[in-house]
Amino acid sequence: MQGLKERPTEVWLGSERIRDVTAHPALRRGARSIAHLYDMQHAPSLRDEMTYVSPTSGERVGRSFITPRSLDDLQQRSRMMMHWARYSGGMIGRAPDYLNVSLMAMAAAADFFTQNDPRFADNVRNYYTYVRERDLCLTHTLVNPQANRALTASGHPSAEIAARIVRETDSGVVIRGARILATLGPLSDEIMVFPSTVLKAAADAAPFAFAFAIPCDTPGLKFICREGFDYGHSRFDHPLGSRFEEMDAVMIFDDVLVPWERVFLKADAFLCNQLFAATNAVVHMMHQVVVKNVAKAEFLLGVACLIVDAIGSGEFPHVHEKIAECIVNLELMKACLRAGEADAAIDRWGAMCPARPPLDVARNVFPKMYARMVEILQLLSSSGLMMIPPQTAFDSPIGPDLERYLVVANLNARERVKLFRLAWDIACSAFGGRQVLYERFFFGDPVRMASALYGIYDKQSLMDRVRQFLAREEED
Ligand SMILES: Cc1cc2nc3c(=O)[nH]c(=O)nc-3n(C[C@H](O)[C@H](O)[C@H](O)COP(=O)(O)OP(=O)(O)OC[C@H]3O[C@@H](n4cnc5c(N)ncnc54)[C@H](O)[C@@H]3O)c2cc1C
């Protein structure tokens, strides 16, 4: 919090430049929740699970930075990530572990960057150590803004809009243009500006091909926030929006100087396109995401069951079917997580990497599951999602009416409204709508995620088996 206070990052919300995100009504409670995640690492009861001893300083550092060398390392990381995910019921999608595991994977695979320039491997290793030792909070931006997708479909970035290298100097590269969409950006210490994986491997793509990281208060860098979803309401009224606003921001680079020691890739579209898969960063990120999916599915199932219990609808077969669908979703996520860990193997960089297929299946299917579980909450709750007067109404002259007429089978009126306001914040509010959109897109366009799964999946052995089956038919 102190770091954010002292850092003059250029954050804009509407027409206002926010000077202190830890004090601003739209962001301060979200900042406090992120600070809480860090504090959890220091709680005596969690410290051993959530931290490990740094191999360089001997200090305790966050376990999400560990380079896993064994299955036990991976499972310990998983437990650490689950503590963070359960704190928000999975609603802080961009808890810092998401990018910590990505940076770890890139540092473990630092030789990959040598192919572009031998200095870049050291840059990545040094940056990883720098971030780990300070437990810095990272945001990232990968994608060029929508301008003309007819051009980007063929691999051309939108040339006058997309962030690009405009010149090189003795000190570094100079970046101009825009990127989307830095979730947690205004609450972060540093930003990783990494390649989107859709660049055409041709000379005109070179200025758009880069990977680097810089402090969020680097001169010329602007964070332009969407509308805030923390309206300053009480926790009773707005149980999620009042706590877990992680904010998303468009990034503008106004001739931003990136020092050479922070450049990881430059002018090589081929390597940029390979980066996430070749270093296995994408698999470690999937690991974090599936842990979050488990926590989020648990949370929605818990809310759905409480609603059924509250209004006494637990006898209806279609209610069983809907709850069973949520159970299936949760158990499938847990199975994918367990399979990803059980089939983990040491990768070519010497790190223990979860198996990609089960985690990739989970990231492909969860966007649909999540939207459906939100729909199930609406279907189970119906008008209950609108019978949610604010907390203040209970202490007003109509309070006795509310206490009398808003009771349900198994809860008094206040308890009922408190529960249904939570369901509303998941299923109806702007905060809830953004969560659905987040799940649909944060890991990339679902259509292209499916193409990635198509690309990596070993189909050959299955095709061979069917060919053998066809051949055998004639012998039988
Ligand atoms: C809430 C939220 C948070 C996010 N946080 C981050 C973040 O922290 N960091 C970050 O870098 N990004 C973030 N993103 C951005 C995310 O990575 C992108 O939304 C995602 O990659 C899709 O890109 P796009 O939004 O530009 O959509 P587009 O690529 O423009 O897609 C729009 C539509 O056009 C179709 N389409 C476009 N081009 C093609 C094509 N070539 N082939 C097939 N179909 C195509 C898509 O299928 C889709 O239906 C976030 C997004 C959201 C919604």
The ligand as an SDF file (V2000), in Angstrom:
LIG
                    3D

 53 58  0  0  0  0  0  0  0  0999 V2000
  -12.3480   -8.5440  -18.1180 C   0  0  0  0  0  0  0  0  0  0  0  0
  -11.1600   -8.7390  -19.0040 C   0  0  0  0  0  0  0  0  0  0  0  0
   -9.8820   -8.6740  -18.4510 C   0  0  0  0  0  0  0  0  0  0  0  0
   -8.7480   -8.8270  -19.2590 C   0  0  0  0  0  0  0  0  0  0  0  0
   -7.5090   -8.7260  -18.6940 N   0  0  0  0  0  0  0  0  0  0  0  0
   -6.4150   -8.7650  -19.4820 C   0  0  0  0  0  0  0  0  0  0  0  0
   -5.1040   -8.5580  -18.9560 C   0  0  0  0  0  0  0  0  0  0  0  0
   -4.9120   -8.3940  -17.7500 O   0  0  0  0  0  0  0  0  0  0  0  0
   -4.0570   -8.5430  -19.7960 N   0  0  0  0  0  0  0  0  0  0  0  0
   -4.2200   -8.7230  -21.1380 C   0  0  0  0  0  0  0  0  0  0  0  0
   -3.2410   -8.6920  -21.8580 O   0  0  0  0  0  0  0  0  0  0  0  0
   -5.4380   -8.9170  -21.6670 N   0  0  0  0  0  0  0  0  0  0  0  0
   -6.5290   -8.9340  -20.8880 C   0  0  0  0  0  0  0  0  0  0  0  0
   -7.7680   -9.0940  -21.4340 N   0  0  0  0  0  0  0  0  0  0  0  0
   -7.8770   -9.1260  -22.8900 C   0  0  0  0  0  0  0  0  0  0  0  0
   -8.0200  -10.5090  -23.4580 C   0  0  0  0  0  0  0  0  0  0  0  0
   -6.7460  -11.0960  -23.5960 O   0  0  0  0  0  0  0  0  0  0  0  0
   -8.7260  -10.3410  -24.8060 C   0  0  0  0  0  0  0  0  0  0  0  0
  -10.0530   -9.9290  -24.5470 O   0  0  0  0  0  0  0  0  0  0  0  0
   -8.7440  -11.6120  -25.6080 C   0  0  0  0  0  0  0  0  0  0  0  0
   -7.4400  -11.9890  -25.9830 O   0  0  0  0  0  0  0  0  0  0  0  0
   -9.5570  -11.4200  -26.8990 C   0  0  0  0  0  0  0  0  0  0  0  0
   -9.0910  -10.3140  -27.6150 O   0  0  0  0  0  0  0  0  0  0  0  0
  -10.0420   -9.0790  -27.9370 P   0  0  0  0  0  0  0  0  0  0  0  0
  -10.7740   -8.6750  -26.7010 O   0  0  0  0  0  0  0  0  0  0  0  0
   -9.2380   -8.0570  -28.6170 O   0  0  0  0  0  0  0  0  0  0  0  0
  -11.1600   -9.6690  -28.8990 O   0  0  0  0  0  0  0  0  0  0  0  0
  -11.0120   -9.8640  -30.4840 P   0  0  0  0  0  0  0  0  0  0  0  0
   -9.7670  -10.6080  -30.7860 O   0  0  0  0  0  0  0  0  0  0  0  0
  -11.1930   -8.5560  -31.1740 O   0  0  0  0  0  0  0  0  0  0  0  0
  -12.2640  -10.7920  -30.7510 O   0  0  0  0  0  0  0  0  0  0  0  0
  -13.6040  -10.2430  -30.8740 C   0  0  0  0  0  0  0  0  0  0  0  0
  -14.4290  -11.2470  -31.6640 C   0  0  0  0  0  0  0  0  0  0  0  0
  -13.8780  -11.3920  -32.9880 O   0  0  0  0  0  0  0  0  0  0  0  0
  -13.4500  -12.7420  -33.2210 C   0  0  0  0  0  0  0  0  0  0  0  0
  -12.1140  -12.6920  -33.8560 N   0  0  0  0  0  0  0  0  0  0  0  0
  -11.2800  -11.6320  -33.9260 C   0  0  0  0  0  0  0  0  0  0  0  0
  -10.1370  -11.9630  -34.5630 N   0  0  0  0  0  0  0  0  0  0  0  0
  -10.2450  -13.2620  -34.8880 C   0  0  0  0  0  0  0  0  0  0  0  0
   -9.3830  -14.1830  -35.5520 C   0  0  0  0  0  0  0  0  0  0  0  0
   -8.1870  -13.8320  -36.0180 N   0  0  0  0  0  0  0  0  0  0  0  0
   -9.8100  -15.4490  -35.7030 N   0  0  0  0  0  0  0  0  0  0  0  0
  -11.0110  -15.8420  -35.2210 C   0  0  0  0  0  0  0  0  0  0  0  0
  -11.8800  -15.0060  -34.5900 N   0  0  0  0  0  0  0  0  0  0  0  0
  -11.5040  -13.7330  -34.4250 C   0  0  0  0  0  0  0  0  0  0  0  0
  -13.3530  -13.3800  -31.8300 C   0  0  0  0  0  0  0  0  0  0  0  0
  -13.6040  -14.7670  -31.8650 O   0  0  0  0  0  0  0  0  0  0  0  0
  -14.4080  -12.6410  -31.0310 C   0  0  0  0  0  0  0  0  0  0  0  0
  -15.6640  -13.2320  -31.2080 O   0  0  0  0  0  0  0  0  0  0  0  0
   -8.9090   -9.0200  -20.6490 C   0  0  0  0  0  0  0  0  0  0  0  0
  -10.1950   -9.0980  -21.1920 C   0  0  0  0  0  0  0  0  0  0  0  0
  -11.3050   -8.9630  -20.3970 C   0  0  0  0  0  0  0  0  0  0  0  0
  -12.6660   -9.0280  -21.0260 C   0  0  0  0  0  0  0  0  0  0  0  0
  1  2  1  0
  2  3  1  0
  2 52  2  0
  3  4  2  0
  4  5  1  0
  4 50  1  0
  5  6  2  0
  6  7  1  0
  6 13  1  0
  7  8  2  0
  7  9  1  0
  9 10  1  0
 10 11  2  0
 10 12  1  0
 12 13  2  0
 13 14  1  0
 14 15  1  0
 14 50  1  0
 15 16  1  0
 16 17  1  0
 16 18  1  0
 18 19  1  0
 18 20  1  0
 20 21  1  0
 20 22  1  0
 22 23  1  0
 23 24  1  0
 24 25  2  0
 24 26  1  0
 24 27  1  0
 27 28  1  0
 28 29  2  0
 28 30  1  0
 28 31  1  0
 31 32  1  0
 32 33  1  0
 33 34  1  0
 33 48  1  0
 34 35  1  0
 35 36  1  0
 35 46  1  0
 36 37  1  0
 36 45  1  0
 37 38  2  0
 38 39  1  0
 39 40  1  0
 39 45  2  0
 40 41  1  0
 40 42  2  0
 42 43  1  0
 43 44  2  0
 44 45  1  0
 46 47  1  0
 46 48  1  0
 48 49  1  0
 50 51  2  0
 51 52  1  0
 52 53  1  0
M  END
$$$$
